[in-house]
């Protein structure tokens, strides 16, 4: 059964309901699959793109978010995609770029686990929204680079160097803006 966001009364008591309430509090738009305990969260970075998948793990009181790249990895580019995932993950602090060999898909992942901690909807929403933002940002930064590796027009090393340079440029822009304020 899928429940649209906003209908909290349709969600049974438990961690899934806490997650739904928290994401509503954070202003996120999503649908819930009650049987699978998953969420399809609309992306702020690419509203027309595929939603971010949220997998709720009630026992661990955790949520893992996945932004799946829209293109599958061609068999002849599999090794390059593996190298890209390893290099990209090495460059990340709080997200993982991963390759699923079974589906030949590249995704960006981040998790929040709050086992043993009771949090208000506001605090949990802030944590979940932050993880979603990091997943969306990382997926956006690597989107064209992943395509270039899949097309064979760039190496994983080149893509990661370009993403690092772009991140540095963004930080320099922020500093300039702060200095001018």
C-alpha positions in Angstrom: 0.0 0.0 0.0 1.3 3.4 -0.9 0.2 6.4 1.2 0.7 10.0 0.1 2.7 12.2 2.4 0.5 14.3 4.6 -1.8 11.5 5.7 0.0 10.7 8.9 -3.1 9.0 10.4 -2.7 6.2 7.8 0.7 5.3 9.1 0.8 2.8 11.9 2.6 3.7 15.2 6.3 3.1 15.1 9.5 4.4 13.6 8.1 4.7 10.1 5.5 7.0 11.4 8.2 9.0 13.3 10.2 9.3 10.0 7.1 10.4 8.1 6.2 13.1 10.7 9.8 14.3 10.7 10.1 14.6 7.0 6.8 16.4 6.9 8.1 18.8 9.5 11.2 19.3 7.4 9.0 20.3 4.4 9.8 17.3 2.3 7.4 15.9 -0.3 7.2 12.1 -0.7 5.1 9.0 -0.9 5.3 6.0 1.5 5.2 2.3 0.7 3.8 0.9 4.0 4.5 -2.8 3.2 8.1 -2.2 2.1 8.7 0.6 4.6 10.2 2.8 2.0 9.8 6.4 0.9 10.1 8.0 -2.5 11.3 11.5 -1.7 10.9 14.2 -4.3 14.3 15.7 -5.2 15.0 19.4 -4.5 18.1 19.3 -6.8 16.2 17.8 -9.8 12.4 17.9 -9.3 11.8 16.2 -12.6 14.3 13.5 -11.8 13.7 10.1 -10.1 13.0 10.4 -6.4 15.4 9.6 -3.7 14.7 6.2 -2.2 14.5 6.1 1.5 14.7 2.7 3.2 13.4 2.7 6.8 14.9 0.2 9.2 12.7 0.2 12.2 14.7 -2.2 14.5 17.9 -0.1 14.0 15.8 3.1 14.0 17.6 4.1 10.8 16.9 5.5 7.4 19.2 5.0 4.3 18.7 7.3 1.3 19.7 6.4 -2.2 19.9 8.7 -5.2 20.1 6.3 -8.1 21.8 7.5 -11.3 19.3 7.2 -14.2 21.6 5.2 -16.5 22.7 1.6 -16.1 26.4 0.8 -16.4 27.2 -0.9 -19.7 29.1 -4.1 -19.3 32.1 -2.8 -21.1 32.3 0.2 -18.6 31.8 -1.8 -15.4 35.5 -1.7 -14.3 35.6 2.1 -14.9 32.4 2.5 -12.9 33.9 0.5 -10.0 37.0 2.7 -10.1 34.8 5.8 -10.1 32.7 4.6 -7.1 35.9 3.8 -5.1 37.6 7.1 -6.0 34.4 9.2 -5.4 33.7 7.6 -2.1 37.2 8.2 -1.0 36.6 11.9 -1.7 33.4 12.1 0.3 33.0 12.7 4.0 29.4 11.7 4.6 28.1 10.1 1.5 29.0 6.9 -0.4 29.0 6.5 -4.2 28.4 2.9 -4.9 27.8 0.4 -7.7 25.3 -2.4 -7.4 26.6 -5.2 -9.6 23.2 -7.0 -9.7 21.4 -4.0 -11.2 24.4 -2.3 -12.8 23.4 0.9 -11.2 25.4 3.7 -9.6 23.9 5.5 -6.6 24.8 7.9 -3.9 23.9 6.8 -0.3 23.7 8.4 3.1 22.2 7.0 6.3 20.9 8.3 9.6 20.7 5.9 12.6 19.2 7.0 15.9 19.0 3.6 17.7 18.4 4.1 21.4 17.7 7.9 21.1 14.3 9.5 21.2 14.2 12.7 19.1 11.5 15.2 18.5 10.1 15.3 15.0 11.9 18.6 14.4 15.3 17.3 15.3 14.8 14.0 13.5 13.6 16.0 10.5 16.7 18.1 10.5 18.9 15.1 10.5 17.0 13.3 7.8 16.7 16.5 5.7 20.5 17.0 6.0 21.2 13.5 4.8 18.9 14.0 1.9 20.6 17.3 1.0 24.0 15.6 1.0 22.8 12.8 -1.2 21.2 15.2 -3.6 24.3 17.4 -3.7 26.7 14.6 -4.2 24.5 13.0 -6.9 24.3 16.4 -8.7 28.0 17.0 -8.5 28.8 13.6 -10.0 25.9 13.3 -12.5 27.7 14.5 -15.7 30.9 12.8 -14.6 29.2 9.5 -14.2 27.7 9.9 -17.7 31.1 10.7 -19.1 32.6 7.5 -17.5 29.7 5.5 -18.8 30.2 7.0 -22.3 34.0 6.4 -22.1 34.7 10.1 -22.6 36.4 10.6 -19.2 38.4 8.6 -16.8 37.3 8.1 -13.1 40.4 10.0 -12.0 39.5 13.0 -14.3 35.9 13.0 -13.0 36.9 13.0 -9.4 39.5 15.7 -10.0 36.9 17.9 -11.7 34.4 17.4 -8.8 37.0 18.3 -6.3 38.0 21.4 -8.3 34.3 22.4 -8.5 33.8 22.0 -4.8 36.8 24.2 -4.1 35.5 26.8 -6.5 32.2 26.7 -4.7 33.9 27.2 -1.3 36.0 30.1 -2.7 32.8 31.7 -4.0 31.2 31.4 -0.5 34.3 33.0 1.1 34.3 35.9 -1.4 30.6 36.5 -0.8 31.2 36.5 3.0 34.1 38.9 2.6 32.0 41.2 0.6 29.1 41.2 3.1 
